[in-house]
Amino acid sequence: MISRNDPCWCGSGQKWKKCHYPTIPSNEPLAKRYLDAYGILLKTPEQIEKIRTACRITSDLLGKLCSAAKAGVTTLELDELSRTLHKKYNAIPATLGYGSPPYPKTICTSLNEVICHGIPDNRPLQEGDILNIDASCIVDGYFGDTSRMVAIGSISEEKQRVIDTSLTCLLKAIEVCSPGRYISEIGQAIEDYAKTQHCSVVNQFVGHGIGIAFHEAPEIPHHYNRVNIPFAPGMIFTIEPMINAGVREGIIDPKDGWTVRTKDGKPSAQWEHTILITESGHEILTLL
C-alpha cells in the first residue's frame, strides 16, 4: 500500500503527502476518524465522480479486450490492443512499470492454472483455455480496476465450475457491502460459498482500497478473517476473489517474479469489481 512518504504515483518526484495526497475536509469528522484510525481515505463527492469515470473507462476497455480474446490470438496481441485503447481513452495503464521488479505490460493475462499476475506473451490462446484479463487505468489522476474471465471455446466441467464459483463468490461478497457491516463479512460470504462448490479460496492476495492511488487501505481479504472495520460511505475498494479447483496455495514464478500458479496445477479463476460504499448500500463502479 502507498504511504504518505512514498514517491507520488504521478512521477513528480515528490512525496505523495506533498503532491496528490488528498486533504480531508474539516466538516467531515468521519473521514478524519477513518484516516486516523485505519489509514482509509473516505472519498469526497468530487473524488468519487473522478473515480467513477476512471472505472467506467477501465470497464469499457476490458470489455473490448475480452471480445478480442479468441483462439489463435496471443495474449501479447491483447496487450498491444490494450496499449492502443489506453491511448484512445487518454488513460495510463496502472500496471505498466508497477512494483519490483517493474511489471512489464499494460494488463495481466492469467491462463488456466495461473492464479494472477500472468504476463502477456506469444502463446496463442487455444480451445479449452480459460483466461482472466485484469485491466487497471489511471484517468485524470484517478484509478479504476476490474477483471473478467473468458472461456476459449468449449471448456472442461472443472474449469466451468471454477469460473462460475468465482463469479458467484464476487456477487455474494458485494451483497454484504453496506454501511455498518464489516470487511470480514466479505471473506465469510466468499469462503462459505466456495466450500459448497468444492473449491478453495486463495489467501495470499487480497482486494484493496483504490481511487486516489492504485493500492490504498484497507486490505480486503477474501478468506475467513477478523478484519472488523465497518464499511462507511465514501470507501472505495476492489473485491477480486481468486478461486482454485484444488488447493489454495500458489507459487510465484522465480524467473519473472510475478506469475502465480496453483501449487497442484489445477485451474483458477477470478472476477473483480471496484465498489463504492454509499449512504444506503453500495455502487459497483466497474459495472457497464
Secondary structure, DSSP 8 states (H G I E B T S, - for coil): ---TTSB-TTSSSSBGGGTT-----TT-HHHHHHHHHH-B----HHHHHHHHHHHHHHHHHHHHHHHH--TT-BHHHHHHHHHHHHHHTT-EESSTT-TTTT--SSSEEEETTEEE-----S-B--TT-EEEEEEEEEETTEEEEEEEEEE-SS--HHHHHHHHHHHHHHHHHHHT-STTSBTHHHHHHHHHHHHHTT-EE--S--EEE-SSSSSEEEEE-SSS-----B--TT-EEEE--EEESS-S-EEE-TTTS--EEETT---EEE-BEEEEE-SSSEEETT--
